[in-house]
Amino acid sequence: MRGGTVARALSERTGLTVTSLKVTVGSVRAPTQPARRRPVRVTPPKDAVDEELERIRGSFPPGQEETARRLASLMALYRVRFPGR
């Protein structure tokens, strides 16, 4: 019943033109979002990592063993996650 008064007060305070109000009686809930699934952690087997490391070991200069091992782990993970590619 006081919609006009509230609309005028909002217009004066915000500087925006308020033409109408919608009043809801009761509690208003935010729309629910579907639950997010947690990603499944895939760990490649150690022998697959060692196999990939042997394949790429010659491509890295001395002192870059850790980088080579990390790349080998990534390559093994890719093969586990996407078999046949």
Gaussian input, Z-matrix of N, CA and C with variables (Angstrom, degrees):
# hf/3-21g

backbone

0 1
 N
 C     1     B1
 C     2     B2     1     A1
 N     3     B3     2     A2     1     D1
 C     4     B4     3     A3     2     D2
 C     5     B5     4     A4     3     D3
 N     6     B6     5     A5     4     D4
 C     7     B7     6     A6     5     D5
 C     8     B8     7     A7     6     D6
 N     9     B9     8     A8     7     D7
 C    10    B10     9     A9     8     D8
 C    11    B11    10    A10     9     D9
 N    12    B12    11    A11    10    D10
 C    13    B13    12    A12    11    D11
 C    14    B14    13    A13    12    D12
 N    15    B15    14    A14    13    D13
 C    16    B16    15    A15    14    D14
 C    17    B17    16    A16    15    D15
 N    18    B18    17    A17    16    D16
 C    19    B19    18    A18    17    D17
 C    20    B20    19    A19    18    D18
 N    21    B21    20    A20    19    D19
 C    22    B22    21    A21    20    D20
 C    23    B23    22    A22    21    D21
 N    24    B24    23    A23    22    D22
 C    25    B25    24    A24    23    D23
 C    26    B26    25    A25    24    D24
 N    27    B27    26    A26    25    D25
 C    28    B28    27    A27    26    D26
 C    29    B29    28    A28    27    D27
 N    30    B30    29    A29    28    D28
 C    31    B31    30    A30    29    D29
 C    32    B32    31    A31    30    D30
 N    33    B33    32    A32    31    D31
 C    34    B34    33    A33    32    D32
 C    35    B35    34    A34    33    D33
 N    36    B36    35    A35    34    D34
 C    37    B37    36    A36    35    D35
 C    38    B38    37    A37    36    D36
 N    39    B39    38    A38    37    D37
 C    40    B40    39    A39    38    D38
 C    41    B41    40    A40    39    D39
 N    42    B42    41    A41    40    D40
 C    43    B43    42    A42    41    D41
 C    44    B44    43    A43    42    D42
 N    45    B45    44    A44    43    D43
 C    46    B46    45    A45    44    D44
 C    47    B47    46    A46    45    D45
 N    48    B48    47    A47    46    D46
 C    49    B49    48    A48    47    D47
 C    50    B50    49    A49    48    D48
 N    51    B51    50    A50    49    D49
 C    52    B52    51    A51    50    D50
 C    53    B53    52    A52    51    D51
 N    54    B54    53    A53    52    D52
 C    55    B55    54    A54    53    D53
 C    56    B56    55    A55    54    D54
 N    57    B57    56    A56    55    D55
 C    58    B58    57    A57    56    D56
 C    59    B59    58    A58    57    D57
 N    60    B60    59    A59    58    D58
 C    61    B61    60    A60    59    D59
 C    62    B62    61    A61    60    D60
 N    63    B63    62    A62    61    D61
 C    64    B64    63    A63    62    D62
 C    65    B65    64    A64    63    D63
 N    66    B66    65    A65    64    D64
 C    67    B67    66    A66    65    D65
 C    68    B68    67    A67    66    D66
 N    69    B69    68    A68    67    D67
 C    70    B70    69    A69    68    D68
 C    71    B71    70    A70    69    D69
 N    72    B72    71    A71    70    D70
 C    73    B73    72    A72    71    D71
 C    74    B74    73    A73    72    D72
 N    75    B75    74    A74    73    D73
 C    76    B76    75    A75    74    D74
 C    77    B77    76    A76    75    D75
 N    78    B78    77    A77    76    D76
 C    79    B79    78    A78    77    D77
 C    80    B80    79    A79    78    D78
 N    81    B81    80    A80    79    D79
 C    82    B82    81    A81    80    D80
 C    83    B83    82    A82    81    D81
 N    84    B84    83    A83    82    D82
 C    85    B85    84    A84    83    D83
 C    86    B86    85    A85    84    D84
 N    87    B87    86    A86    85    D85
 C    88    B88    87    A87    86    D86
 C    89    B89    88    A88    87    D87
 N    90    B90    89    A89    88    D88
 C    91    B91    90    A90    89    D89
 C    92    B92    91    A91    90    D90
 N    93    B93    92    A92    91    D91
 C    94    B94    93    A93    92    D92
 C    95    B95    94    A94    93    D93
 N    96    B96    95    A95    94    D94
 C    97    B97    96    A96    95    D95
 C    98    B98    97    A97    96    D96
 N    99    B99    98    A98    97    D97
 C   100   B100    99    A99    98    D98
 C   101   B101   100   A100    99    D99
 N   102   B102   101   A101   100   D100
 C   103   B103   102   A102   101   D101
 C   104   B104   103   A103   102   D102
 N   105   B105   104   A104   103   D103
 C   106   B106   105   A105   104   D104
 C   107   B107   106   A106   105   D105
 N   108   B108   107   A107   106   D106
 C   109   B109   108   A108   107   D107
 C   110   B110   109   A109   108   D108
 N   111   B111   110   A110   109   D109
 C   112   B112   111   A111   110   D110
 C   113   B113   112   A112   111   D111
 N   114   B114   113   A113   112   D112
 C   115   B115   114   A114   113   D113
 C   116   B116   115   A115   114   D114
 N   117   B117   116   A116   115   D115
 C   118   B118   117   A117   116   D116
 C   119   B119   118   A118   117   D117
 N   120   B120   119   A119   118   D118
 C   121   B121   120   A120   119   D119
 C   122   B122   121   A121   120   D120
 N   123   B123   122   A122   121   D121
 C   124   B124   123   A123   122   D122
 C   125   B125   124   A124   123   D123
 N   126   B126   125   A125   124   D124
 C   127   B127   126   A126   125   D125
 C   128   B128   127   A127   126   D126
 N   129   B129   128   A128   127   D127
 C   130   B130   129   A129   128   D128
 C   131   B131   130   A130   129   D129
 N   132   B132   131   A131   130   D130
 C   133   B133   132   A132   131   D131
 C   134   B134   133   A133   132   D132
 N   135   B135   134   A134   133   D133
 C   136   B136   135   A135   134   D134
 C   137   B137   136   A136   135   D135
 N   138   B138   137   A137   136   D136
 C   139   B139   138   A138   137   D137
 C   140   B140   139   A139   138   D138
 N   141   B141   140   A140   139   D139
 C   142   B142   141   A141   140   D140
 C   143   B143   142   A142   141   D141
 N   144   B144   143   A143   142   D142
 C   145   B145   144   A144   143   D143
 C   146   B146   145   A145   144   D144
 N   147   B147   146   A146   145   D145
 C   148   B148   147   A147   146   D146
 C   149   B149   148   A148   147   D147
 N   150   B150   149   A149   148   D148
 C   151   B151   150   A150   149   D149
 C   152   B152   151   A151   150   D150
 N   153   B153   152   A152   151   D151
 C   154   B154   153   A153   152   D152
 C   155   B155   154   A154   153   D153
 N   156   B156   155   A155   154   D154
 C   157   B157   156   A156   155   D155
 C   158   B158   157   A157   156   D156
 N   159   B159   158   A158   157   D157
 C   160   B160   159   A159   158   D158
 C   161   B161   160   A160   159   D159
 N   162   B162   161   A161   160   D160
 C   163   B163   162   A162   161   D161
 C   164   B164   163   A163   162   D162
 N   165   B165   164   A164   163   D163
 C   166   B166   165   A165   164   D164
 C   167   B167   166   A166   165   D165
 N   168   B168   167   A167   166   D166
 C   169   B169   168   A168   167   D167
 C   170   B170   169   A169   168   D168
 N   171   B171   170   A170   169   D169
 C   172   B172   171   A171   170   D170
 C   173   B173   172   A172   171   D171
 N   174   B174   173   A173   172   D172
 C   175   B175   174   A174   173   D173
 C   176   B176   175   A175   174   D174
 N   177   B177   176   A176   175   D175
 C   178   B178   177   A177   176   D176
 C   179   B179   178   A178   177   D177
 N   180   B180   179   A179   178   D178
 C   181   B181   180   A180   179   D179
 C   182   B182   181   A181   180   D180
 N   183   B183   182   A182   181   D181
 C   184   B184   183   A183   182   D182
 C   185   B185   184   A184   183   D183
 N   186   B186   185   A185   184   D184
 C   187   B187   186   A186   185   D185
 C   188   B188   187   A187   186   D186
 N   189   B189   188   A188   187   D187
 C   190   B190   189   A189   188   D188
 C   191   B191   190   A190   189   D189
 N   192   B192   191   A191   190   D190
 C   193   B193   192   A192   191   D191
 C   194   B194   193   A193   192   D192
 N   195   B195   194   A194   193   D193
 C   196   B196   195   A195   194   D194
 C   197   B197   196   A196   195   D195
 N   198   B198   197   A197   196   D196
 C   199   B199   198   A198   197   D197
 C   200   B200   199   A199   198   D198
 N   201   B201   200   A200   199   D199
 C   202   B202   201   A201   200   D200
 C   203   B203   202   A202   201   D201
 N   204   B204   203   A203   202   D202
 C   205   B205   204   A204   203   D203
 C   206   B206   205   A205   204   D204
 N   207   B207   206   A206   205   D205
 C   208   B208   207   A207   206   D206
 C   209   B209   208   A208   207   D207
 N   210   B210   209   A209   208   D208
 C   211   B211   210   A210   209   D209
 C   212   B212   211   A211   210   D210
 N   213   B213   212   A212   211   D211
 C   214   B214   213   A213   212   D212
 C   215   B215   214   A214   213   D213
 N   216   B216   215   A215   214   D214
 C   217   B217   216   A216   215   D215
 C   218   B218   217   A217   216   D216
 N   219   B219   218   A218   217   D217
 C   220   B220   219   A219   218   D218
 C   221   B221   220   A220   219   D219
 N   222   B222   221   A221   220   D220
 C   223   B223   222   A222   221   D221
 C   224   B224   223   A223   222   D222
 N   225   B225   224   A224   223   D223
 C   226   B226   225   A225   224   D224
 C   227   B227   226   A226   225   D225
 N   228   B228   227   A227   226   D226
 C   229   B229   228   A228   227   D227
 C   230   B230   229   A229   228   D228
 N   231   B231   230   A230   229   D229
 C   232   B232   231   A231   230   D230
 C   233   B233   232   A232   231   D231
 N   234   B234   233   A233   232   D232
 C   235   B235   234   A234   233   D233
 C   236   B236   235   A235   234   D234
 N   237   B237   236   A236   235   D235
 C   238   B238   237   A237   236   D236
 C   239   B239   238   A238   237   D237
 N   240   B240   239   A239   238   D238
 C   241   B241   240   A240   239   D239
 C   242   B242   241   A241   240   D240
 N   243   B243   242   A242   241   D241
 C   244   B244   243   A243   242   D242
 C   245   B245   244   A244   243   D243
 N   246   B246   245   A245   244   D244
 C   247   B247   246   A246   245   D245
 C   248   B248   247   A247   246   D246
 N   249   B249   248   A248   247   D247
 C   250   B250   249   A249   248   D248
 C   251   B251   250   A250   249   D249
 N   252   B252   251   A251   250   D250
 C   253   B253   252   A252   251   D251
 C   254   B254   253   A253   252   D252

   B1=1.4305
   B2=1.5308
   B3=1.3235
   B4=1.4567
   B5=1.5160
   B6=1.3102
   B7=1.4595
   B8=1.5141
   B9=1.3155
   B10=1.4599
   B11=1.5182
   B12=1.3254
   B13=1.4608
   B14=1.5209
   B15=1.3327
   B16=1.4583
   B17=1.5276
   B18=1.3204
   B19=1.4671
   B20=1.5193
   B21=1.3289
   B22=1.4744
   B23=1.5227
   B24=1.3176
   B25=1.4696
   B26=1.5309
   B27=1.3204
   B28=1.4683
   B29=1.5195
   B30=1.2979
   B31=1.4646
   B32=1.5263
   B33=1.3196
   B34=1.4675
   B35=1.5267
   B36=1.3275
   B37=1.4635
   B38=1.5169
   B39=1.3200
   B40=1.4733
   B41=1.5134
   B42=1.3171
   B43=1.4559
   B44=1.5148
   B45=1.3036
   B46=1.4684
   B47=1.5206
   B48=1.3049
   B49=1.4519
   B50=1.5210
   B51=1.3082
   B52=1.4604
   B53=1.5142
   B54=1.3385
   B55=1.4616
   B56=1.5247
   B57=1.3442
   B58=1.4591
   B59=1.5239
   B60=1.2989
   B61=1.4569
   B62=1.5055
   B63=1.3158
   B64=1.4553
   B65=1.5193
   B66=1.3067
   B67=1.4513
   B68=1.5128
   B69=1.3188
   B70=1.4578
   B71=1.5179
   B72=1.3048
   B73=1.4573
   B74=1.5211
   B75=1.3096
   B76=1.4629
   B77=1.5139
   B78=1.3205
   B79=1.4621
   B80=1.5293
   B81=1.2961
   B82=1.4572
   B83=1.5229
   B84=1.3142
   B85=1.4599
   B86=1.5125
   B87=1.2975
   B88=1.4631
   B89=1.5229
   B90=1.3292
   B91=1.4592
   B92=1.5252
   B93=1.2984
   B94=1.4662
   B95=1.5152
   B96=1.3234
   B97=1.4527
   B98=1.5169
   B99=1.3208
   B100=1.4629
   B101=1.5243
   B102=1.3067
   B103=1.4623
   B104=1.5269
   B105=1.3185
   B106=1.4656
   B107=1.5123
   B108=1.3110
   B109=1.4538
   B110=1.5160
   B111=1.2929
   B112=1.4540
   B113=1.5253
   B114=1.3221
   B115=1.4594
   B116=1.5312
   B117=1.3129
   B118=1.4534
   B119=1.5238
   B120=1.3071
   B121=1.4624
   B122=1.5212
   B123=1.3143
   B124=1.4652
   B125=1.5222
   B126=1.3174
   B127=1.4594
   B128=1.5182
   B129=1.3306
   B130=1.4612
   B131=1.5287
   B132=1.3278
   B133=1.4647
   B134=1.5280
   B135=1.3306
   B136=1.4599
   B137=1.5199
   B138=1.3207
   B139=1.4689
   B140=1.5309
   B141=1.3368
   B142=1.4715
   B143=1.5302
   B144=1.3364
   B145=1.4628
   B146=1.5253
   B147=1.3449
   B148=1.4627
   B149=1.5261
   B150=1.3343
   B151=1.4696
   B152=1.5341
   B153=1.3212
   B154=1.4678
   B155=1.5358
   B156=1.3251
   B157=1.4596
   B158=1.5250
   B159=1.3024
   B160=1.4714
   B161=1.5265
   B162=1.3166
   B163=1.4769
   B164=1.5196
   B165=1.3377
   B166=1.4656
   B167=1.5200
   B168=1.3307
   B169=1.4610
   B170=1.5309
   B171=1.3126
   B172=1.4544
   B173=1.5240
   B174=1.3073
   B175=1.4635
   B176=1.5242
   B177=1.3372
   B178=1.4622
   B179=1.5208
   B180=1.3304
   B181=1.4665
   B182=1.5272
   B183=1.3306
   B184=1.4710
   B185=1.5276
   B186=1.3152
   B187=1.4595
   B188=1.5199
   B189=1.2962
   B190=1.4781
   B191=1.5290
   B192=1.3395
   B193=1.4686
   B194=1.5285
   B195=1.3366
   B196=1.4663
   B197=1.5269
   B198=1.3181
   B199=1.4645
   B200=1.5242
   B201=1.3300
   B202=1.4657
   B203=1.5230
   B204=1.3329
   B205=1.4723
   B206=1.5267
   B207=1.3010
   B208=1.4722
   B209=1.5272
   B210=1.3352
   B211=1.4609
   B212=1.5183
   B213=1.3297
   B214=1.4627
   B215=1.5254
   B216=1.3385
   B217=1.4577
   B218=1.5209
   B219=1.3279
   B220=1.4636
   B221=1.5279
   B222=1.3254
   B223=1.4732
   B224=1.5300
   B225=1.3345
   B226=1.4608
   B227=1.5224
   B228=1.3153
   B229=1.4623
   B230=1.5230
   B231=1.3145
   B232=1.4640
   B233=1.5203
   B234=1.3185
   B235=1.4765
   B236=1.5236
   B237=1.3538
   B238=1.4627
   B239=1.5160
   B240=1.3263
   B241=1.4705
   B242=1.5177
   B243=1.3377
   B244=1.4589
   B245=1.5238
   B246=1.3285
   B247=1.4607
   B248=1.5294
   B249=1.3100
   B250=1.4646
   B251=1.5105
   B252=1.2929
   B253=1.4764
   B254=1.4836
   A1=110.82
   A2=117.55
   A3=119.92
   A4=110.16
   A5=118.07
   A6=121.93
   A7=113.39
   A8=117.18
   A9=121.34
   A10=112.26
   A11=115.51
   A12=119.85
   A13=110.94
   A14=116.48
   A15=121.02
   A16=109.96
   A17=118.26
   A18=121.58
   A19=111.05
   A20=117.54
   A21=120.53
   A22=111.27
   A23=116.93
   A24=120.43
   A25=110.83
   A26=117.16
   A27=120.34
   A28=111.17
   A29=116.76
   A30=120.81
   A31=110.87
   A32=116.44
   A33=120.09
   A34=111.98
   A35=117.13
   A36=120.61
   A37=113.51
   A38=117.71
   A39=120.43
   A40=113.05
   A41=117.83
   A42=120.49
   A43=112.18
   A44=117.67
   A45=122.60
   A46=109.65
   A47=115.84
   A48=120.08
   A49=108.92
   A50=116.73
   A51=122.21
   A52=106.71
   A53=115.87
   A54=119.68
   A55=113.29
   A56=116.85
   A57=117.77
   A58=109.89
   A59=115.38
   A60=123.65
   A61=109.02
   A62=115.48
   A63=119.82
   A64=106.58
   A65=117.00
   A66=122.46
   A67=108.52
   A68=116.03
   A69=122.00
   A70=107.81
   A71=116.37
   A72=121.19
   A73=107.56
   A74=116.00
   A75=120.49
   A76=110.20
   A77=114.77
   A78=119.10
   A79=109.93
   A80=114.70
   A81=120.85
   A82=107.02
   A83=117.09
   A84=122.06
   A85=109.72
   A86=114.35
   A87=119.56
   A88=108.54
   A89=117.19
   A90=118.52
   A91=110.31
   A92=115.48
   A93=119.51
   A94=109.84
   A95=114.73
   A96=120.99
   A97=107.97
   A98=116.56
   A99=117.82
   A100=110.72
   A101=115.95
   A102=120.64
   A103=109.86
   A104=114.82
   A105=119.62
   A106=108.92
   A107=114.85
   A108=119.28
   A109=109.60
   A110=115.50
   A111=119.73
   A112=108.65
   A113=116.58
   A114=118.63
   A115=110.67
   A116=114.83
   A117=121.20
   A118=107.93
   A119=116.66
   A120=120.64
   A121=108.59
   A122=115.53
   A123=121.88
   A124=107.54
   A125=116.56
   A126=121.65
   A127=108.32
   A128=117.42
   A129=119.19
   A130=110.56
   A131=117.96
   A132=120.33
   A133=110.76
   A134=116.55
   A135=121.61
   A136=111.55
   A137=117.79
   A138=119.70
   A139=111.22
   A140=117.66
   A141=120.47
   A142=110.32
   A143=116.55
   A144=120.35
   A145=109.62
   A146=116.78
   A147=120.66
   A148=111.24
   A149=116.86
   A150=121.41
   A151=110.74
   A152=116.31
   A153=120.37
   A154=110.68
   A155=116.77
   A156=120.53
   A157=111.01
   A158=116.76
   A159=120.26
   A160=111.04
   A161=117.11
   A162=120.72
   A163=112.18
   A164=117.59
   A165=119.77
   A166=113.83
   A167=118.30
   A168=121.44
   A169=112.28
   A170=119.67
   A171=122.84
   A172=113.81
   A173=118.24
   A174=121.72
   A175=113.12
   A176=117.87
   A177=121.72
   A178=110.15
   A179=116.55
   A180=119.76
   A181=111.12
   A182=117.90
   A183=120.05
   A184=110.29
   A185=116.21
   A186=121.13
   A187=113.25
   A188=117.65
   A189=121.42
   A190=111.36
   A191=116.54
   A192=119.91
   A193=112.10
   A194=116.41
   A195=119.48
   A196=111.09
   A197=116.79
   A198=120.61
   A199=109.92
   A200=116.17
   A201=120.44
   A202=110.59
   A203=117.57
   A204=120.83
   A205=110.97
   A206=117.89
   A207=120.61
   A208=111.39
   A209=116.23
   A210=118.91
   A211=110.48
   A212=117.26
   A213=121.15
   A214=110.58
   A215=116.60
   A216=120.39
   A217=110.85
   A218=116.39
   A219=120.50
   A220=111.28
   A221=116.13
   A222=119.74
   A223=110.90
   A224=117.32
   A225=120.93
   A226=110.52
   A227=116.45
   A228=120.66
   A229=110.50
   A230=116.95
   A231=121.31
   A232=110.52
   A233=116.65
   A234=120.05
   A235=112.03
   A236=116.63
   A237=119.64
   A238=110.37
   A239=115.56
   A240=120.35
   A241=112.75
   A242=117.09
   A243=122.28
   A244=109.99
   A245=117.77
   A246=119.80
   A247=111.22
   A248=115.75
   A249=120.85
   A250=114.35
   A251=118.24
   A252=120.33
   A253=110.84
   D1=-18.08
   D2=-179.92
   D3=-106.75
   D4=24.35
   D5=-177.14
   D6=-58.19
   D7=-41.45
   D8=179.51
   D9=-64.09
   D10=-41.67
   D11=179.76
   D12=-65.59
   D13=-43.26
   D14=179.93
   D15=-66.32
   D16=-42.24
   D17=179.14
   D18=-61.52
   D19=-43.44
   D20=178.05
   D21=-63.98
   D22=-42.38
   D23=179.85
   D24=-63.73
   D25=-40.54
   D26=176.73
   D27=-64.71
   D28=-41.95
   D29=178.73
   D30=-61.01
   D31=-43.34
   D32=-179.26
   D33=-67.76
   D34=-40.54
   D35=-177.30
   D36=-74.95
   D37=-37.15
   D38=-174.04
   D39=-99.53
   D40=-21.31
   D41=-176.08
   D42=81.27
   D43=4.64
   D44=177.62
   D45=-95.95
   D46=155.24
   D47=177.34
   D48=-88.53
   D49=112.80
   D50=178.37
   D51=-102.54
   D52=118.15
   D53=-176.52
   D54=-102.86
   D55=-22.95
   D56=-179.81
   D57=-156.08
   D58=162.58
   D59=177.58
   D60=-130.55
   D61=148.98
   D62=173.25
   D63=-120.63
   D64=120.91
   D65=-176.62
   D66=-102.45
   D67=130.74
   D68=177.74
   D69=-117.47
   D70=128.53
   D71=179.67
   D72=-94.52
   D73=131.03
   D74=-179.66
   D75=108.70
   D76=-170.22
   D77=-178.31
   D78=-88.21
   D79=144.94
   D80=-179.96
   D81=-109.84
   D82=126.24
   D83=179.92
   D84=-105.09
   D85=144.80
   D86=175.27
   D87=-70.24
   D88=146.50
   D89=178.64
   D90=-61.41
   D91=138.69
   D92=-179.19
   D93=-83.11
   D94=143.49
   D95=176.91
   D96=-104.29
   D97=148.45
   D98=179.04
   D99=-63.38
   D100=147.33
   D101=-179.73
   D102=-63.75
   D103=136.05
   D104=179.58
   D105=-84.14
   D106=133.11
   D107=177.87
   D108=-80.84
   D109=140.39
   D110=176.25
   D111=-79.40
   D112=138.42
   D113=179.31
   D114=-68.20
   D115=146.08
   D116=178.89
   D117=-82.16
   D118=128.93
   D119=-179.73
   D120=-82.18
   D121=124.16
   D122=179.58
   D123=-108.13
   D124=125.02
   D125=179.02
   D126=-116.91
   D127=124.03
   D128=179.80
   D129=-72.87
   D130=148.74
   D131=177.08
   D132=-64.83
   D133=149.27
   D134=-177.34
   D135=-61.09
   D136=-38.08
   D137=-179.55
   D138=-66.38
   D139=-31.61
   D140=177.01
   D141=-69.39
   D142=-36.92
   D143=177.58
   D144=-66.87
   D145=-44.25
   D146=179.34
   D147=-62.17
   D148=-38.58
   D149=178.39
   D150=-62.95
   D151=-45.71
   D152=178.67
   D153=-65.82
   D154=-36.01
   D155=179.26
   D156=-63.45
   D157=-40.94
   D158=177.70
   D159=-63.84
   D160=-34.84
   D161=179.50
   D162=-66.82
   D163=-36.55
   D164=-172.51
   D165=-106.68
   D166=-2.12
   D167=-173.41
   D168=-55.24
   D169=-40.00
   D170=-178.02
   D171=-70.20
   D172=-13.45
   D173=-178.37
   D174=-83.45
   D175=-9.07
   D176=-176.52
   D177=-113.71
   D178=139.97
   D179=178.17
   D180=-72.06
   D181=161.72
   D182=176.70
   D183=-56.85
   D184=143.72
   D185=-178.22
   D186=92.77
   D187=-5.88
   D188=-179.55
   D189=-111.31
   D190=29.75
   D191=-177.06
   D192=-63.44
   D193=-39.22
   D194=-179.42
   D195=-64.90
   D196=-39.35
   D197=177.95
   D198=-64.93
   D199=-42.36
   D200=178.64
   D201=-63.03
   D202=-41.94
   D203=179.82
   D204=-65.22
   D205=-39.73
   D206=179.02
   D207=-66.43
   D208=-40.37
   D209=176.76
   D210=-65.82
   D211=-40.47
   D212=177.98
   D213=-61.81
   D214=-39.60
   D215=177.74
   D216=-64.15
   D217=-41.62
   D218=178.31
   D219=-64.40
   D220=-41.25
   D221=179.19
   D222=-65.55
   D223=-40.97
   D224=178.22
   D225=-65.66
   D226=-39.80
   D227=177.55
   D228=-61.58
   D229=-42.85
   D230=178.71
   D231=-60.57
   D232=-42.77
   D233=-179.98
   D234=-66.07
   D235=-34.98
   D236=177.62
   D237=-71.85
   D238=-43.06
   D239=-175.37
   D240=-72.99
   D241=-35.37
   D242=-179.02
   D243=-125.69
   D244=74.25
   D245=-177.38
   D246=-65.51
   D247=146.93
   D248=177.09
   D249=86.84
   D250=2.56
   D251=179.68
   D252=-103.24

